[in-house]
Amino acid sequence: MSNDLQFKSAPAVIIAPDINQVVCRAIRELKLHGVDRPSRNGPTRSISRAELILTNPRSRYLNLPGRESNIFQMIAETFWVMAGEDRIAPFLEFFLPRAANYSDDGLTWRGAYGPRMYELNQLEGVVKAFVEDGLDTRRAVLAIFNPNRDSPDALEQVYGLEKTKDLPCNNFINFWIDADKFFHMDIIQRSGDIIWGTGSINLYEFSFLQECVFNLVRNATGDQTIKLGSYCQRVTNLHYYPEVVGAQVANIYDSNPLFCHSPIYGPQSGAIDLGGMNDAESMRAFFSELYDLFTALISGGELTGSEILGVFDKYGVEAAPANTLWVTANVVYAHIVNKFDETIKLSECLFKHHPALLGAIQASKFNRTNIETAE
């Protein structure tokens, strides 16, 4: 009996310093080595066991020639996740109009990641693991898939559903620190689309989460020598739908030959800074207050901008261009206002520590905000 197994699709490991190169190389792997397979949503081209490793998680701003990405939706949806939200209206659907298409009841995302991260103090347990067990802990884990909600029996008994549109794609997260004090994060994903999910919002939102937890762990342990490490997305089935996005995939493939190098990713000094915050509940409260302000604005309220500053001051978070949180909060605020009346301009100086974000904004067809050039 032979043990020589012949796999039609070999596992793919893609390592790159920024999101553009990770996504581009993944698309090339799918085009060149993927296998055509059926799915419940139609034909796919897929790779089994793909590892997408982002060596610099701060380089999360997708700006890839040929890719019609929405950087504003990525930032806003990430704020929504960090606030622990699951409601679709009015905030999420403002940035993602098709959000209700993935909902069982039209009101919430049943499998939303935010509530699951925070429930039962899971995220706080991650921080405490490093405090109580030490930096070598192997217990800093977080489960998103929940059999009490997501198994066939649970769907029927808890929700009265035979099937769901909203089974979490990302299922398990492991945080760990290596011998050189680099803080890494690995996520297990059962299935991911390189255009709609894995290669856009997932890489953005979870690398953002990693950097936030990195802040909490450094503050809670008092060890400021811990450094931000790599982000790894392990996808059991990485795919795209040729009948739906085949033309865009071909455009990306043709527009980014060979090494898929993107010139927008030069040196970046901007980073997430949560100030002295050292627990998950305070972090959630911070994002929840920002979410409430943005939701009120979408619903017809008025903001002067000082209210956002007030939230930063309340939680001791620095409102400065070097802080990714301050810059992205201003981007969300300006985008909301400008979808109504286009009265807000952002100074180029705001992005001096985030050139890749500025490039992604300027290249986006969804941009409604004028950037004033610094003199």
C-alpha positions in Angstrom: 0.0 0.0 0.0 1.6 3.3 -1.1 1.8 6.3 1.1 2.6 8.6 -1.8 -0.3 11.0 -1.9 -0.8 13.3 -4.9 -2.4 16.5 -3.9 -3.9 18.6 -6.6 -3.5 21.8 -4.7 -0.4 22.3 -2.5 -0.5 24.4 0.7 0.7 28.0 0.1 2.7 30.1 2.5 2.9 33.8 1.6 5.1 36.1 3.7 5.3 39.8 2.9 5.8 43.1 4.8 2.6 44.8 3.7 -1.0 44.0 2.9 -0.6 44.9 -0.8 2.1 42.3 -1.4 0.3 39.6 0.7 -3.0 40.0 -1.3 -1.3 40.3 -4.6 0.9 37.2 -4.1 -2.2 35.2 -2.8 -4.0 36.2 -6.0 -1.1 35.0 -8.1 -1.1 31.7 -6.2 -4.8 31.2 -6.8 -4.5 32.1 -10.5 -1.4 29.9 -11.1 -1.9 27.0 -8.7 -5.6 27.1 -7.6 -8.1 24.3 -8.2 -11.5 24.9 -9.7 -14.1 23.5 -7.2 -17.9 23.9 -6.6 -19.4 25.5 -3.6 -22.8 26.4 -2.2 -22.3 29.9 -3.7 -21.2 28.8 -7.1 -17.9 27.8 -8.7 -14.6 28.8 -6.9 -10.9 28.8 -7.6 -9.3 27.7 -4.4 -6.2 26.7 -2.5 -6.3 24.5 0.6 -4.2 25.5 3.7 -3.0 28.9 2.9 -1.0 30.9 5.4 -0.9 34.7 4.8 1.8 36.2 7.0 2.0 40.0 7.4 5.4 40.8 8.9 4.5 44.4 9.6 0.8 44.4 10.8 0.8 48.2 10.8 1.0 48.1 7.0 -2.7 47.2 6.7 -3.9 49.9 4.2 -4.9 48.1 1.0 -4.0 50.1 -2.1 -3.5 47.6 -4.9 -3.7 48.6 -8.6 -6.7 46.9 -10.1 -8.4 46.3 -6.7 -11.5 48.3 -6.1 -11.1 48.5 -2.3 -12.9 50.8 0.2 -10.5 51.9 2.9 -13.3 53.8 4.7 -15.4 50.7 5.1 -12.4 48.8 6.4 -11.7 51.4 9.1 -15.3 51.9 10.1 -16.2 48.2 10.3 -13.1 47.7 12.4 -14.3 50.4 14.8 -17.7 48.7 14.9 -16.0 45.4 15.8 -13.8 47.0 18.5 -16.9 48.5 20.0 -18.4 45.0 20.4 -21.3 45.8 18.1 -23.6 43.5 16.1 -26.3 46.0 14.9 -26.4 46.7 11.2 -28.3 50.0 11.2 -27.4 52.8 10.9 -23.6 52.7 11.2 -22.5 49.5 9.5 -25.0 49.8 6.6 -23.8 53.4 6.0 -20.4 52.1 5.1 -21.5 48.6 3.8 -24.9 49.0 2.2 -25.1 45.2 1.4 -24.6 44.3 5.1 -28.2 43.2 5.5 -27.6 40.5 2.8 -25.5 38.6 5.3 -28.0 38.8 8.1 -30.6 36.2 9.2 -33.0 38.8 10.6 -32.0 42.0 8.7 -31.1 43.7 12.0 -27.9 42.2 13.3 -25.0 40.0 12.2 -25.6 36.9 14.3 -21.9 35.9 14.0 -20.4 39.4 14.5 -16.9 39.1 15.9 -17.0 42.0 18.4 -19.6 40.6 20.9 -17.9 37.2 20.7 -14.5 38.6 21.5 -15.6 40.4 24.6 -18.2 37.9 25.9 -17.2 36.0 29.1 -14.3 38.4 29.4 -12.4 36.4 26.7 -10.3 39.3 25.5 -9.6 40.4 29.1 -8.5 36.8 29.7 -5.9 37.1 27.0 -4.4 40.1 28.7 -4.5 38.4 32.1 -2.8 35.3 30.8 0.3 37.4 30.0 0.2 39.1 33.4 -0.5 36.0 35.5 1.4 33.3 33.6 4.2 35.5 32.2 5.3 36.4 28.7 5.8 32.7 27.7 2.1 31.8 28.3 0.5 29.5 25.9 -3.0 30.2 27.2 -3.7 33.5 25.5 -6.5 32.3 23.2 -9.8 33.6 22.0 -12.7 31.6 20.4 -15.1 33.1 17.9 -16.9 30.0 16.8 -19.3 29.0 19.6 -21.1 25.6 19.4 -23.7 26.9 21.8 -24.7 29.3 19.0 -23.3 27.9 15.7 -24.0 24.1 15.8 -27.0 22.8 13.9 -28.8 22.1 17.2 -28.0 25.6 18.5 -29.2 27.3 15.3 -32.6 25.6 15.7 -33.0 25.8 19.4 -31.6 29.3 20.0 -32.5 31.1 16.8 -35.2 28.9 15.3 -33.1 28.6 12.1 -32.6 25.6 9.9 -29.7 27.4 8.2 -27.8 30.6 8.7 -26.3 33.2 6.4 -23.9 34.2 9.1 -21.6 31.4 10.3 -18.3 33.0 11.4 -15.5 32.5 8.9 -12.8 33.3 11.4 -12.9 30.8 14.3 -10.0 30.9 16.7 -7.2 33.4 17.7 -3.9 32.7 19.5 -1.7 35.5 20.9 1.9 34.6 21.8 5.3 36.2 22.5 8.5 34.7 21.2 11.9 34.4 22.8 12.9 37.8 21.4 9.8 39.5 22.9 7.9 39.9 19.6 4.1 39.8 20.1 2.5 37.6 17.4 -1.1 36.7 16.5 -2.4 33.7 14.6 -6.0 33.3 13.4 -7.7 30.2 12.1 -10.2 30.8 9.3 -12.3 28.0 7.9 -12.9 29.7 4.6 -12.0 33.1 3.1 -12.5 35.0 -0.1 -9.3 36.9 -1.2 -11.4 39.8 -2.6 -14.3 40.2 -0.2 -13.1 39.0 3.1 -9.6 37.6 3.8 -7.8 39.9 1.5 -9.5 43.1 2.7 -11.4 43.5 5.9 -10.0 40.5 7.7 -6.4 41.4 7.3 -7.2 45.0 8.3 -9.5 44.4 11.3 -7.5 41.6 12.9 -4.1 43.2 12.5 -5.7 46.2 14.1 -7.0 44.0 17.0 -3.5 42.6 17.3 -1.9 46.0 17.7 -4.6 47.1 20.3 -4.0 43.9 22.4 -0.3 44.5 22.1 -0.8 47.9 23.7 -2.9 46.4 26.5 -0.4 43.7 27.2 2.6 46.0 27.4 0.7 48.3 29.7 -0.7 45.5 31.9 2.6 43.8 32.3 4.6 47.0 32.6 7.1 45.6 30.0 7.6 48.3 27.3 10.3 46.2 25.7 7.7 43.9 24.1 7.6 44.6 20.3 4.9 44.1 17.7 5.5 40.9 15.8 3.9 39.2 12.8 0.3 38.5 12.0 -0.7 35.2 10.5 -4.0 34.3 8.8 -4.3 30.5 8.4 -7.1 29.8 5.9 -8.3 26.2 5.3 -9.9 27.2 2.0 -8.7 30.4 0.3 -10.7 31.2 -2.8 -12.5 33.6 -5.2 -15.6 33.3 -7.3 -14.5 33.5 -11.0 -18.1 34.2 -12.3 -18.4 37.2 -9.9 -15.0 38.8 -9.5 -13.0 37.0 -12.2 -12.5 40.2 -14.2 -11.2 42.1 -11.1 -8.8 39.3 -10.2 -7.5 39.3 -13.8 -7.0 43.0 -13.6 -5.1 42.8 -10.4 -3.0 39.9 -11.8 -2.2 41.9 -14.9 -1.5 45.2 -13.2 1.0 43.8 -10.6 3.5 41.6 -12.4 6.3 39.6 -10.8 7.0 40.6 -7.2 3.9 42.7 -6.6 5.9 45.5 -5.0 3.9 48.6 -4.0 5.8 51.9 -3.8 3.3 53.4 -1.2 4.8 51.4 1.6 7.8 53.4 2.6 8.8 54.0 6.2 5.9 54.4 8.6 6.1 55.8 12.1 2.4 55.9 12.9 1.1 53.3 15.4 -1.9 52.6 17.6 -1.4 54.2 21.0 -4.0 53.5 23.7 -2.2 55.6 26.3 -2.1 53.9 29.7 -5.1 51.7 29.0 -4.5 48.2 30.2 -7.8 46.3 30.2 -10.2 45.2 27.5 -13.3 46.7 29.0 -11.9 50.2 29.0 -10.8 49.7 25.4 -14.3 48.6 24.5 -15.8 51.6 26.2 -13.5 53.9 24.3 -14.5 52.5 20.9 -18.2 52.4 22.0 -18.2 56.1 22.7 -16.7 56.8 19.3 -19.2 54.5 17.7 -22.1 56.3 19.5 -20.8 59.7 18.2 -20.6 58.5 14.6 -24.0 56.8 14.8 -25.6 60.0 16.0 -24.0 61.9 13.2 -25.2 59.4 10.6 -28.7 59.7 12.1 -28.8 63.4 11.6 -27.0 64.8 14.6 -24.2 67.3 14.5 -20.6 67.1 15.6 -18.1 69.9 15.7 -15.2 67.5 16.0 -14.5 68.5 19.6 -16.7 65.7 20.8 -14.2 63.2 19.4 -11.4 65.0 21.1 -13.4 64.7 24.3 -13.5 60.9 24.1 -9.7 60.8 23.5 -9.1 63.1 26.5 -11.5 61.1 28.7 -9.6 57.9 28.2 -6.1 59.4 28.2 -5.5 58.5 24.5 -3.3 61.0 22.7 -5.0 63.0 19.9 -2.0 63.4 17.7 -1.0 62.5 14.1 1.4 59.9 15.3 -1.5 57.9 16.8 -3.3 55.7 14.3 -6.5 55.9 16.4 -6.7 59.7 16.1 -6.0 59.7 12.4 -8.5 57.0 11.6 -11.2 58.5 13.8 -10.8 61.7 11.9 -11.0 59.8 8.6 -14.3 58.2 9.6 -15.7 61.5 10.9 -14.8 63.4 7.6 -16.2 60.6 5.4 -19.6 60.6 7.2 -19.9 64.4 7.0 -18.8 64.5 3.4 -21.2 61.9 2.2 -23.9 64.4 3.2 -22.5 67.8 2.2 -18.7 67.7 1.5 -17.7 70.4 3.9 -14.8 68.8 5.8 -11.2 68.9 4.5 -8.3 67.0 6.1 -4.8 68.4 6.2 -2.0 66.4 4.6 -0.1 67.0 7.9 -2.6 64.6 9.6 -1.0 61.8 7.6 2.6 62.6 8.0 3.2 59.4 10.0 0.7 57.4 7.8 1.7 57.8 4.2 0.2 54.5 3.2 -3.2 55.5 4.6 -3.0 58.7 2.7 -2.2 56.8 -0.5 -5.1 54.5 0.0 -7.5 57.4 0.6 -6.4 59.3 -2.5 -6.6 56.2 -4.7 -10.0 55.1 -3.5 -13.0 55.7 -5.8 -15.1 56.0 -2.6 -13.2 59.1 -1.4 -15.2 62.2 -0.8 -12.8 64.1 1.3 -10.4 66.7 0.0 -6.9 66.6 1.3 -5.3 70.0 1.8 -1.7 70.0 0.7 0.8 71.1 3.4 2.7 74.2 2.5 
